[in-house]
Amino acid sequence: MQIGRFKVRKLMREMNLISKQPGSHAYKKATVERPDIPNVLDREFSVASPNKVWCGDITYVWAEGRWHYLAAVIDLYARRVVGWAFSAKPDADLVIKALDMAYEQRGRPQNVLFHSDQGSQYGSRSFRQRLWRYRFTQSMSRRGNCHDNAPMERLFRSLKTEWIPTVGYMSAALAKQDISRFLMERYNWRRPHQFNEGLAPAVAEEKLNSVSGIS
């Protein structure tokens, strides 16, 4: 649907709607490049089939009066969320749990390219060992370049602007339950995605399966 920004402004005023912008958060960023983990993906975000390229990242969520952390994994083919984990600590165990969930849910695929930013969690020995065990190839964004992992940034922006309460959550358990509902139900199955020509990610995958015979 094509619409001008002035028309949108008028409609929003009539419905008393305002845009919601995410707040700032001090988060430790990489300070050195990782020449041993090249940017193999190199912004080639269009993928021919599922389980070829996965992307992962971490974001923060306010719950119980403190920051908690969410790690997610998406399949780039249709931008479907295939794994996630929630914790009070942004450590390597968090990203490993998200990867393990994706690996099991997707039928234990091999030869997947896993892309992330240069967060220390993804460069840790334990996470790289897990990728080696699964026979995955690792790719990392260039330092300080968020556009190299744009699909993950888009997912988290949708989560924070469309779903998470402005004041955060009363408890970590409630946050985990509510975020699960957004990622695995609303985002995957109901929310239209421009990349999929208006189809939700899981629906786009089902369409591929019905046409190609993939099970």
Secondary structure by P-SEA (a helix, b strand, c coil): ccccaaaaaaaaaaabbbbbbbbbbbccccccccccccccccccccccccccbbbbbccccccccbbbbbbbbbcccccccccccccccccaaaaaaaaaaaaaaaccccbbbbbbccccccccaaaaaaaaaabbbbbbccccccccaaaaaaaaaaaaaccccccccccaaaaaaaaaaaacccccccbbbcccccccaaaaaaaaaaaaccc
